[in-house]
Structure formats: C-alpha cells, structure tokens
Amino acid sequence: MPDFGDQPSVTVVNINSDASPTIFRVDKDNIGTTEVLVRIAAWLKEEEALIINLSVTPNNLCVVAALKDDWLGRFLKALHGPEATSI
C-alpha cells in the first residue's frame, strides 16, 4: 500500500458545478469502520447522489459524486455521527 503521508483521510469531489463546495478534504480517525461507512452510505442514498467513484481503505475514503447544493453540513453530520454538534 502506498504511503500518502499527511494526506487528509477523507476527500469528497462534487462534480455538480451548480453546487458548492466542489472539493472537501478532512482528517477523520477510523474512517474505514463499519459504523462510519454505513452512515456515509445512508447519506449518499438520502442525497440521491450520482456516484462516479468510491474508494475505501481502512484509513482513507474518497468519494467522487454529483451532490446537491449545501451538501457539506449534511455530509459532516453523517461523517461524525450522533456526536456531531452544530455544524
């Protein structure tokens, strides 16, 4: 497995040019856990996202999709789960 150094563990690329932001990167421990991945999958379904690519390793998640406007707050709530406060 290549060493990506200090790369953020989560990268989301939104190909919908009418929605922003288009790229979001953040660090998240344990991104490859079942709990986190199920929340992200549920979020993608709720967003009715057109998924172009989804790559998952135990330490990294990369999503390329067409997302709705103002998706970032909803994504962060899915990413951080019930412990997420006002995002």
C-alpha positions in Angstrom: 0.0 0.0 0.0 1.5 3.4 -0.9 2.2 5.8 1.9 0.3 9.0 1.3 2.0 10.8 4.1 -0.1 13.6 5.7 -2.9 13.4 3.2 -6.4 14.0 4.6 -8.2 10.8 5.2 -11.5 11.9 3.6 -11.8 13.5 0.2 -15.1 14.4 -1.4 -15.2 15.7 -5.0 -18.5 17.1 -6.2 -18.8 17.1 -10.0 -22.1 19.1 -9.9 -20.8 22.6 -11.0 -24.0 24.2 -9.7 -23.4 23.1 -6.1 -20.6 24.0 -3.8 -18.1 23.3 -2.5 -16.7 21.2 -5.2 -13.8 19.7 -3.2 -13.7 19.0 0.5 -10.9 17.3 2.5 -10.7 16.5 6.2 -9.0 14.1 8.6 -11.1 11.5 10.4 -9.8 8.7 12.5 -11.2 5.2 11.9 -12.8 6.2 8.5 -12.9 2.5 7.4 -15.1 1.3 10.3 -18.5 -0.2 9.5 -20.3 2.4 11.6 -18.9 5.3 9.7 -19.2 3.7 6.3 -22.9 2.8 6.9 -23.6 6.5 7.9 -21.8 7.7 4.7 -23.8 5.1 2.6 -27.1 6.3 4.1 -26.1 9.9 3.4 -25.3 9.2 -0.2 -28.7 7.5 -0.6 -30.6 10.3 1.0 -28.7 12.8 -1.2 -29.7 10.7 -4.2 -26.1 11.2 -5.2 -24.8 10.0 -8.6 -21.7 8.2 -7.5 -18.9 8.2 -10.0 -16.2 6.6 -7.9 -16.0 5.4 -4.3 -12.7 4.2 -2.9 -12.3 2.9 0.7 -9.3 1.7 2.7 -9.1 1.3 6.4 -7.6 4.8 6.6 -9.0 6.7 3.6 -12.3 7.4 1.9 -12.6 9.1 -1.5 -16.0 9.9 -3.0 -16.5 11.4 -6.4 -20.2 12.2 -7.0 -22.8 14.6 -8.2 -24.2 16.2 -5.0 -26.9 18.7 -4.2 -26.2 22.2 -3.1 -25.3 22.8 0.5 -24.3 19.2 0.9 -21.3 19.9 3.2 -23.2 20.2 6.5 -25.2 17.1 5.9 -22.0 15.2 5.0 -20.3 16.3 8.2 -23.2 15.1 10.3 -23.1 11.8 8.5 -19.3 11.6 8.9 -19.2 12.4 12.6 -22.5 10.8 13.6 -24.5 11.4 16.7 -21.7 13.2 18.5 -21.8 16.0 15.8 -22.9 19.3 17.2 -23.9 22.4 15.3 -22.0 22.0 12.0 
